[in-house]
């Protein structure tokens, strides 16, 4: 068809009299009986043809001329930009919706977990803290962007930052123990972002009960060893 030829060749076509001059496939079922003068120009964005603009006059209407072709080509360039931008805007909206959905799901997961979770940027400013972390350290809801050192006690931070950074660079994780309000936590640090680190996230696991079981085990071994010492000597 006329539109197909324009799209394939990426060139405008001017047909003074459609019934007389056009011998290809017809663009519409009644094109031969109704089309008079026709101009068809490609809609090009970048190097790709994204559509075709066809302007048709009736058989009793005025005939188009070459000036009309030039004018329509200018209009086609603007139309191609508008169409492409609308498609990009729709894609951006879809991507934004997808990101917001993923963020909502992540927030739901973090809010439902009992493990405290804290995320900071490269300058150790708070990005996010789930409800468990806020309750544990008394972090206010409007603390985002504040320095982590102003929000949690110093003993909750790694005692050796250089060692922590070395471990994070080498194995992408660093593990250390902290004690908060008579509870013992195992803190797992991990990198955020990649390949360039944009921050760090800390997940705390309450190991108080495990530490108590370990203490009881050690006490039992010590007592057993002591109680068996005298009979074994005898």
C-alpha positions in Angstrom: 0.0 0.0 0.0 1.0 3.6 -0.2 1.6 3.8 3.6 3.6 0.6 3.5 5.8 1.9 0.7 6.5 5.1 2.6 7.3 3.2 5.8 9.7 0.8 3.9 11.5 3.4 1.9 11.5 6.2 4.5 10.6 8.6 1.8 7.6 10.9 1.3 5.2 10.1 -1.6 2.9 12.6 -3.3 0.1 11.3 -5.5 -1.8 13.9 -7.4 -4.7 11.7 -8.4 -5.0 8.5 -6.4 -7.4 6.7 -8.8 -5.3 7.6 -11.9 -1.7 7.4 -10.5 -1.7 4.7 -7.8 -1.4 1.1 -9.0 -0.3 -0.6 -5.8 -2.3 -2.1 -2.9 -5.1 0.2 -1.6 -4.8 1.5 1.9 -8.5 1.3 2.6 -11.4 -0.7 1.0 -12.9 2.3 -0.7 -9.7 4.2 -1.3 -9.9 4.1 -5.1 -13.5 5.4 -5.1 -13.0 8.1 -2.5 -9.3 9.3 -2.5 -8.4 12.3 -4.5 -5.0 13.9 -3.9 -2.8 12.1 -1.3 0.4 13.0 0.6 2.1 10.4 2.7 5.2 11.1 4.8 7.2 8.9 7.2 7.3 9.7 10.9 11.0 9.3 11.8 12.5 9.5 15.3 16.2 8.9 15.5 16.9 6.6 12.7 13.7 4.5 13.0 10.3 5.0 11.2 7.7 4.9 14.0 4.7 5.6 11.8 3.3 7.2 8.7 1.2 10.4 8.4 -1.2 10.4 5.5 -3.3 13.4 4.4 -6.1 12.8 1.9 -8.3 15.2 0.0 -11.6 14.0 -1.5 -12.0 13.6 -5.2 -13.9 16.9 -5.3 -11.4 18.7 -3.0 -8.4 20.8 -4.0 -5.2 19.2 -5.3 -2.2 19.2 -3.1 1.1 20.6 -4.4 4.8 20.3 -3.5 4.6 23.1 -1.0 2.0 21.0 0.9 4.4 18.1 0.9 7.2 20.2 2.4 4.8 21.6 5.1 3.6 18.1 5.9 7.2 16.8 6.2 7.8 19.5 8.8 4.7 18.6 10.6 5.6 14.9 10.5 8.9 15.6 12.2 7.2 17.3 15.1 4.5 14.6 15.3 7.2 11.9 15.4 8.9 13.6 18.3 5.6 14.0 20.1 4.7 10.4 19.6 8.1 9.1 20.7 8.0 11.3 23.8 4.6 10.1 24.7 5.8 6.5 24.4 8.8 7.3 26.6 6.5 8.9 29.1 4.3 5.9 29.2 7.3 3.6 29.7 8.6 5.9 32.5 5.2 5.8 34.2 5.2 1.9 33.9 8.7 1.8 35.3 7.8 4.1 38.1 4.8 2.0 39.0 7.0 -1.1 39.0 9.6 0.5 41.3 6.9 1.8 43.7 5.3 -1.7 43.8 8.7 -3.3 44.5 9.4 -0.7 47.2 6.0 -1.3 48.8 6.6 -5.0 48.9 10.1 -4.5 50.4 8.7 -2.1 53.0 6.0 -4.7 53.9 8.7 -7.4 54.3 10.9 -5.2 56.4 8.1 -4.0 58.6 6.9 -7.6 59.3 10.3 -9.0 60.2 11.4 -9.0 63.9 15.0 -8.5 63.0 16.2 -4.9 63.2 17.3 -3.6 59.8 19.2 -0.3 59.1 20.4 1.1 55.8 22.9 4.0 55.5 24.6 5.8 52.6 28.3 6.2 52.0 28.5 9.1 54.5 26.8 6.9 57.2 23.5 8.9 57.0 20.3 7.0 57.7 18.4 5.8 54.6 16.0 3.5 56.2 15.2 1.8 59.5 12.4 -0.8 59.9 10.1 -0.6 63.0 12.1 -3.2 64.9 15.3 -1.1 64.6 13.5 2.1 65.5 12.1 0.5 68.6 15.4 -1.0 69.6 17.5 2.2 69.3 14.7 4.7 69.8 15.1 6.2 66.3 12.4 8.8 65.5 10.3 8.5 62.3 11.8 11.7 60.8 15.4 10.6 61.2 16.1 9.9 57.6 19.2 11.7 56.4 20.7 12.2 59.9 24.1 10.9 60.9 24.0 7.3 62.2 26.3 8.2 65.1 23.6 10.6 66.4 20.9 7.9 66.4 22.5 4.7 67.9 25.1 4.2 70.7 28.7 4.1 69.8 29.2 0.5 71.0 26.6 -0.6 68.4 29.0 0.5 65.6 32.0 -1.7 64.5 34.9 -1.3 66.9 37.4 -1.3 63.9 36.0 0.5 60.9 39.1 -0.3 58.8 38.7 -4.0 59.4 35.0 -3.8 58.6 35.7 -2.0 55.3 38.4 -4.6 54.4 36.0 -7.4 55.0 33.2 -5.7 53.1 35.5 -5.2 50.1 36.9 -8.7 50.3 33.8 -10.8 51.1 31.0 -8.2 50.8 30.0 -8.9 54.5 31.2 -8.2 58.0 29.9 -9.8 61.2 30.3 -8.6 64.8 28.5 -8.7 68.1 26.8 -5.9 70.0 24.9 -5.7 73.2 21.8 -3.5 73.6 19.7 -3.5 76.8 21.0 -6.8 78.1 20.3 -8.4 74.7 23.1 -9.7 72.5 22.8 -9.3 68.7 24.9 -10.6 65.8 25.1 -7.8 63.3 25.6 -8.7 59.6 26.8 -5.8 57.5 26.5 -6.0 53.7 27.1 -3.6 50.8 24.4 -1.7 48.9 24.6 -1.1 45.2 26.9 -2.5 42.6 29.4 -2.4 41.1 29.9 0.9 43.0 29.0 0.8 46.7 26.2 3.3 47.5 25.9 2.4 51.1 25.5 -0.4 53.6 22.8 -2.4 55.3 22.9 -4.0 58.7 20.7 -6.9 59.8 20.7 -7.7 63.5 19.9 -11.2 64.8 19.0 -11.7 68.5 21.4 -14.4 69.8 20.8 -13.9 73.5 19.3 -17.3 74.0 22.0 -19.0 72.0 24.7 -17.2 74.1 23.0 -18.4 77.3 22.9 -21.9 76.0 26.6 -21.7 75.2 27.3 -20.4 78.7 25.3 -23.3 80.2 27.1 -25.8 78.0 30.5 -24.4 79.1 29.4 -24.4 82.8 28.3 -28.0 82.5 31.6 -29.1 80.9 33.5 -27.3 83.6 31.4 -28.8 86.4 31.6 -32.2 84.9 35.3 -32.0 84.5 35.7 -30.8 88.1 33.4 -33.5 89.5 35.3 -36.3 87.6 38.7 -35.0 88.5 38.9 -36.6 92.0 37.5 -40.0 91.2 39.7 -40.3 88.2 42.8 -39.4 90.3 41.8 -42.0 92.8 
